[in-house]
Amino acid sequence: MSSARLSIPIAKPWIGEPEAAAASRVILSGWVTQGPEVAAFETEFATAVGSPHACAVSSCTTALHLALVALDVGPGDEVIVPSHSYIATANVIRYVGATPVFVDIEPGTFNIDPVRIREALTTKTRVILCVHQVGMPCDLAAIISIAEEHGLRVIEDAACAVGSEVRLRDEWQHVGSPAGDVACFSFHPRKVVTTGDGGMLTTADPKLDAKFRLLRQHGMSVPDTVRHGASQVIFESYETTGFNYRLTDIQAAVGREQLKRLPEMIKRRRALAANYAEGLAGLPGLELPVEPDWCRSNWQSYCVVLPERCGQREVMQRLLDEGISTRRGIMCAHREPAYAEHPLPHPLHASVHAQEHGVLLPLYHEMGDGDQQRVVDALRLALD
């Protein structure tokens, strides 16, 4: 690799002076913890995704945890979930003492297979925790149909999916409207919208939203904003065992600026995905991601599946030697030591294949067409 050639990262947040100015404004205001900026961010996020309610928290992991707690999921309950996801998706089920029941994915979309969900149902099943993997919406219509048929709740792990859309009942809607009971988002730097870290829960149920708000702040009966703005002394009480899952006003101010960029970011990422699809078409044995006609991905990541003849590590190393960063296919929780003793009543062949042969290619808003062509050319050579 020539030292003159700049490295192409796997991802890069589109963040700059507007976000820096917003953070500075909040810092200089003196109110930096959860407060008016968080409230404004929640309102603007709810509007952006078309949800009646949005509650900001410290991460998507804490959002998923609160969703399960608010739905009263606990010991003796089973939650159907893909193993093919970041390990936090499975871990939160253990947090509440419930049992993750891993099911396989559809190869083209990397999302949970509704057919496998039906096979995994038992009398202990309480929740379907589906994942919109790398921004590609899962088959919500089929999942919600199963949930309604069997009286189950649906939680959407929408960590990667802000700005993605899905067609339900012949109408397009944003992921997070939500279609299920709760949708949970991430604002980690690898995601399309970032606040450094952070999360959001959206729901159409005002009672669930009230639970989220109570639980995220230690179960405190009176929010800080109310207590500090009151003309009379107020003593708070603690209604239940809660958590410290708050987002700061500094992060929220950054998030508000990021939301302004969202439409442009989605437009650019979709153009980059289309470029990859065109440039990589026809490469023998290479499988490209599938976007069903009932969804529109935000293309948070672009994952290809290598031909069987190609070693994953070898291909990734050849790209790295050309200054191009990649990541292996999405992990499978059941293959990690933390789940070594976890029972696996259902085969997970597609999940394992996607992890062992999948490669995530660089994709970020400011990626130039020339850099993308470098990736395409380098991958073409690596597959020879």
C-alpha positions in Angstrom: 0.0 0.0 0.0 1.3 3.4 -0.9 1.8 5.7 2.1 0.3 8.5 0.0 -3.1 6.9 -0.2 -5.4 7.9 2.6 -7.1 5.1 4.6 -10.8 4.6 4.0 -12.6 4.0 7.4 -15.5 1.7 7.9 -17.6 4.5 9.1 -17.4 8.2 10.0 -20.0 10.4 11.7 -21.1 13.5 9.8 -20.6 16.0 12.6 -19.0 19.4 12.7 -19.4 23.1 13.7 -23.2 23.1 14.2 -22.9 20.3 16.7 -19.9 21.9 18.4 -21.8 25.2 18.7 -24.9 23.4 20.2 -22.8 21.6 22.8 -21.0 24.8 23.7 -24.3 26.7 24.1 -25.6 24.1 26.5 -22.3 24.0 28.5 -22.3 27.7 28.9 -26.0 27.7 30.0 -25.1 25.9 33.2 -27.7 23.1 32.7 -25.9 20.1 31.3 -27.8 17.1 32.6 -31.3 15.8 31.5 -33.4 18.9 31.0 -34.9 21.2 28.4 -32.6 20.1 25.5 -33.6 16.5 26.1 -37.2 17.4 26.1 -36.8 19.3 22.8 -34.8 16.4 21.3 -37.6 14.0 22.2 -40.2 16.1 20.6 -38.2 16.6 17.4 -37.3 12.9 17.2 -40.9 11.8 17.7 -41.9 14.1 14.8 -39.1 12.8 12.6 -40.2 9.2 12.9 -43.9 9.8 13.3 -44.3 8.5 16.9 -46.7 10.0 19.5 -44.0 9.5 22.2 -40.2 9.5 22.4 -38.1 9.0 25.6 -34.4 9.7 25.5 -32.0 7.4 27.5 -28.3 6.8 27.8 -28.0 4.0 25.1 -30.0 1.6 23.0 -29.0 -1.2 25.5 -30.7 0.7 28.3 -33.6 1.5 26.0 -34.1 -2.3 25.3 -33.8 -3.0 29.0 -36.4 -0.4 30.0 -38.7 -1.8 27.3 -38.6 -5.3 28.8 -39.0 -4.0 32.3 -42.0 -1.8 31.4 -43.7 -4.8 29.7 -43.2 -6.8 32.9 -41.0 -9.4 31.3 -39.2 -11.5 33.9 -38.1 -15.0 35.1 -40.0 -17.8 33.5 -40.7 -15.8 30.3 -39.2 -16.5 26.9 -38.2 -13.8 24.4 -37.8 -14.8 20.8 -34.7 -13.0 19.3 -32.1 -13.5 16.6 -28.7 -14.6 17.7 -27.4 -12.7 14.7 -27.2 -9.3 16.4 -24.9 -7.4 18.7 -24.7 -9.2 22.0 -26.6 -6.5 23.8 -29.8 -7.6 22.2 -29.6 -10.9 23.9 -28.1 -9.6 27.1 -31.0 -7.4 28.0 -33.2 -10.4 28.1 -31.0 -11.9 30.7 -31.0 -8.6 32.6 -34.7 -9.2 33.5 -34.2 -12.9 34.2 -36.0 -14.1 31.1 -34.7 -16.6 28.6 -33.6 -15.7 25.1 -34.8 -18.1 22.5 -32.6 -17.8 19.4 -34.0 -18.2 16.0 -32.4 -18.0 12.5 -32.4 -15.2 10.0 -33.2 -14.8 6.3 -30.0 -14.8 4.4 -30.6 -11.8 2.0 -31.8 -9.3 4.6 -29.9 -10.6 7.7 -33.2 -10.2 9.6 -35.2 -12.6 11.8 -37.1 -15.2 9.8 -40.9 -15.1 10.6 -41.2 -18.8 9.7 -38.6 -19.6 12.4 -40.5 -17.4 14.9 -43.6 -19.6 14.6 -41.5 -22.7 15.1 -40.1 -21.3 18.3 -43.4 -20.3 20.0 -44.2 -22.0 23.4 -46.6 -21.3 26.2 -43.8 -19.3 27.9 -43.3 -16.9 24.9 -44.0 -13.3 25.9 -42.2 -11.1 23.5 -40.7 -11.1 20.0 -37.6 -8.9 20.0 -36.9 -8.3 16.3 -33.9 -6.4 14.9 -33.7 -4.1 11.9 -30.2 -5.3 11.1 -27.8 -2.7 9.8 -30.7 -0.5 9.0 -32.7 -3.0 6.9 -36.3 -3.2 8.2 -37.4 -6.7 9.1 -40.7 -8.2 8.0 -42.9 -6.3 10.5 -46.1 -7.2 8.8 -45.5 -10.9 9.3 -44.1 -10.4 12.8 -47.0 -8.3 14.0 -49.5 -10.8 12.6 -47.8 -13.6 14.6 -47.8 -11.4 17.7 -51.5 -10.5 17.4 -52.4 -14.1 16.7 -50.7 -15.3 19.9 -51.1 -12.3 22.2 -47.5 -11.4 22.2 -45.7 -8.0 22.6 -43.2 -6.7 20.0 -40.1 -4.8 20.7 -38.1 -3.4 17.7 -34.4 -3.2 18.1 -34.1 -0.3 15.7 -30.5 0.6 16.9 -29.3 1.1 13.3 -32.6 2.0 11.6 -33.3 5.7 12.1 -34.7 7.0 8.8 -35.5 3.6 7.4 -39.0 3.0 6.2 -41.4 0.1 5.9 -44.8 -0.3 4.1 -47.5 -1.5 6.4 -51.2 -1.8 5.4 -50.3 -0.2 2.1 -48.8 2.9 3.8 -45.2 3.9 4.1 -44.0 4.8 7.6 -40.7 5.4 9.4 -39.3 2.7 11.6 -40.1 3.8 15.1 -43.7 4.9 14.3 -43.8 2.3 15.9 -45.4 -0.8 14.4 -44.8 -2.9 17.5 -45.2 -1.9 21.2 -41.8 -0.2 21.5 -38.9 0.7 19.1 -35.4 1.4 20.5 -32.8 3.4 18.8 -29.0 4.0 19.2 -27.0 7.2 18.8 -23.6 5.5 18.9 -21.0 7.0 16.5 -21.4 4.1 14.1 -25.1 4.9 13.7 -26.5 7.4 11.2 -27.5 9.9 13.9 -25.0 10.2 16.8 -24.9 12.0 20.1 -21.6 10.3 21.0 -23.7 7.7 22.7 -27.3 7.6 23.7 -30.7 6.0 22.9 -34.4 6.6 22.4 -37.6 4.6 23.0 -40.7 5.4 20.9 -44.2 4.1 21.5 -47.8 4.9 20.8 -48.8 3.9 24.4 -48.7 6.8 26.8 -48.7 4.5 29.8 -45.5 2.8 28.6 -43.9 6.2 27.9 -44.7 7.3 31.5 -43.0 4.1 32.8 -39.9 4.8 30.7 -39.7 8.3 32.1 -40.1 7.0 35.7 -37.6 4.2 35.4 -34.8 6.1 33.6 -34.4 8.5 36.5 -34.3 6.2 39.6 -38.1 6.0 39.8 -38.2 9.7 40.9 -41.7 11.0 41.1 -40.8 14.6 40.1 -38.5 15.4 37.2 -35.6 17.8 37.8 -37.1 20.3 35.4 -40.3 20.5 37.4 -38.6 20.7 40.8 -36.1 23.4 39.8 -38.8 25.5 38.1 -41.3 25.3 40.9 -42.3 28.4 42.9 -42.8 26.3 46.0 -40.6 23.6 47.7 -41.2 20.2 46.3 -40.0 16.9 47.9 -39.7 14.0 45.4 -40.4 10.4 46.2 -39.2 7.2 44.6 -42.1 5.1 43.4 -40.2 2.0 42.3 -36.7 0.6 41.8 -35.4 2.6 38.8 -32.1 3.2 37.0 -29.8 6.0 36.1 -30.4 5.9 32.3 -30.5 9.6 31.5 -29.3 11.4 28.4 -27.5 14.7 29.0 -28.6 18.0 27.6 -25.1 18.3 25.9 -25.8 15.1 24.0 -29.4 16.1 23.2 -28.2 19.4 21.7 -25.9 17.5 19.4 -28.7 15.1 18.5 -31.0 18.0 17.6 -28.5 19.3 15.1 -28.0 15.7 13.8 -31.7 15.4 13.1 -31.5 18.4 10.8 -29.0 16.5 8.7 -31.0 13.3 8.6 -32.8 13.7 5.3 -29.5 14.6 3.5 -27.7 11.7 5.2 -30.3 9.2 4.1 -30.3 10.5 0.5 -26.5 10.2 0.3 -26.3 6.8 1.9 -29.0 5.4 -0.5 -27.0 6.8 -3.4 -23.8 5.1 -2.1 -25.7 1.8 -1.7 -26.9 2.0 -5.2 -23.3 2.6 -6.4 -22.2 -0.5 -4.6 -25.0 -2.6 -6.1 -24.0 -1.4 -9.6 -20.3 -1.7 -9.1 -20.4 -5.1 -7.5 -23.0 -6.7 -9.7 -21.9 -9.8 -11.5 -18.9 -10.7 -9.3 -19.0 -14.5 -9.3 -20.4 -15.9 -6.0 -20.6 -12.5 -4.2 -24.0 -12.0 -2.5 -25.3 -8.5 -2.2 -27.8 -7.4 0.5 -31.5 -7.6 -0.5 -33.9 -4.7 0.0 -37.4 -6.0 -0.2 -39.9 -3.9 -2.1 -41.8 -3.2 1.1 -39.0 -1.4 2.8 -36.5 1.4 2.3 -33.2 1.0 4.2 -31.2 3.9 5.6 -28.1 1.8 4.6 -26.4 2.2 8.0 -24.0 -0.5 6.8 -23.5 -2.4 3.5 -22.8 -6.1 4.1 -21.8 -8.5 1.3 -21.5 -12.2 1.7 -18.3 -13.7 0.2 -18.1 -16.7 -2.1 -17.4 -20.0 -0.4 -14.0 -20.2 -2.1 -12.8 -16.9 -0.4 -11.6 -16.7 3.2 -13.1 -13.9 5.1 -10.0 -12.9 7.0 -7.8 -13.1 3.9 -10.2 -10.8 1.9 -10.4 -8.3 4.7 -6.6 -8.3 5.1 -6.1 -7.6 1.3 -8.5 -4.7 1.6 -6.7 -3.4 4.7 -3.4 -3.6 2.9 -4.9 -1.2 0.4 -5.9 1.2 3.2 -9.6 0.1 3.3 -11.2 -0.8 6.6 -13.9 -3.4 6.8 -15.6 -5.4 9.6 -16.6 -9.1 9.7 -20.3 -10.1 9.4 -22.6 -9.4 12.3 -21.8 -11.5 15.4 -23.9 -14.3 16.7 -24.5 -14.2 20.4 -24.8 -17.9 20.8 -21.2 -18.4 19.6 -19.8 -16.2 22.4 -18.4 -17.6 25.7 -21.1 -15.9 27.6 -23.7 -18.1 25.9 -21.6 -21.3 25.6 -24.0 -23.2 27.9 -27.2 -21.7 26.5 -29.6 -24.3 24.9 -30.1 -24.1 21.2 -33.4 -25.9 20.3 -33.4 -24.4 16.8 -30.7 -24.6 14.0 -29.0 -21.3 13.2 -27.2 -22.1 10.0 -28.0 -18.9 8.1 -26.8 -16.8 11.1 -23.5 -18.6 11.3 -22.9 -18.4 7.6 -23.6 -14.7 7.6 -21.1 -14.1 10.4 -18.4 -16.3 8.8 -18.7 -15.1 5.3 -20.2 -11.6 5.6 -18.0 -8.4 5.2 -19.2 -4.9 6.0 -17.8 -2.4 3.5 -17.1 1.3 4.2 -20.1 3.5 3.9 -20.5 7.1 5.4 -22.0 10.4 4.3 -18.8 12.1 3.3 -17.4 9.1 1.3 -16.4 10.3 -2.1 -17.2 8.5 -5.3 -13.5 8.0 -5.9 -13.0 6.3 -2.6 -16.0 4.1 -3.2 -14.6 3.0 -6.5 -11.4 2.2 -4.7 -13.3 -0.2 -2.5 -15.1 -1.8 -5.4 -11.9 -2.3 -7.3 -10.0 -3.6 -4.3 -12.7 -6.1 -3.5 -12.9 -7.3 -7.1 -9.1 -8.0 -7.0 -9.4 -9.7 -3.6 -12.0 -12.1 -4.9 -9.8 -13.2 -7.9 
